[in-house]
């Protein structure tokens, strides 16, 4: 997108600031020195060999653009803009804005899962194909967390150069609950009741949170029941820890509550039956 705008700008500047130049040097009209010979001399002092030289004027020199500074990404010296008038600069601005609007309409979008990102290129796998985009300092990056493999991304890009204009990305979060089988500080293996197992990577960014009686607990031990939030690459984002013993205590408490409710229901039924019996007996006596 920028390359076309830059090319138009360069041509526009050259057309405004530079006159048409001759390809060959202009020869200075020769004069004849009377009384010496018929040898023709230029406006320069001749040499012994009578070779005729001419002094090139400013208009005789072929123009060479001044190289742009290293920190200037455009292919021309920005100081050339100082030679333009206000109205010329305004016209140039309008032309560039029109070109940018046209290029924005030509931009395309691509959605998928990030497979790699090295800071300069971003590779995204879509439903039917995989594309690699160029990331520049002008790319608008809207990323939740640290962009990497496993992130869901939407890329707006220039199809002519595959340069990413805007990138929106966020991690795909999945959940898994089970009992801890092993944990070595870096890898956490969790099993479900049906025998299924998954291993997750624990990083310095993983949040470990103890629940219930273990609120504030930051350790993970075999036998603990855990709920893991993780990315498609298997990196654990969050681990919530509840010891198995606490779970059993909760189950026992639930059973006790059920028993209490049953007993309370029986007591109510018995009281109700007693009232009915008393009423029945009372009316019979009368």
Buried (B, 14 or more C-beta within 10 A) or exposed (E): BBEBBBEBBBEBBEEBEEEEEEEEBEEBEEEEEEEEEEEEBBEEEBEEEEEBEBEEEEEBEEEEEEEBEEEEEEEBBEEBBEEBEEEBEEBBEEBBEEBBEEBEEEBEEBEBBBBEBEEEEBBBBEEEEEBEBBBEEEBEEEBEEEBBBBBBBBBBBBEEBBBBBBBBBBBEEBEBEBBBBEBEEEEBBBBEEEEEEBEBBBEEEBEBBBBBEBEEBEEBEEEBBBBBBBBBBBBBBBBBBBBBEBBEEEEEEEEEEEEEEEEEEEEEEEEEEEEEEEEEEEEEEE
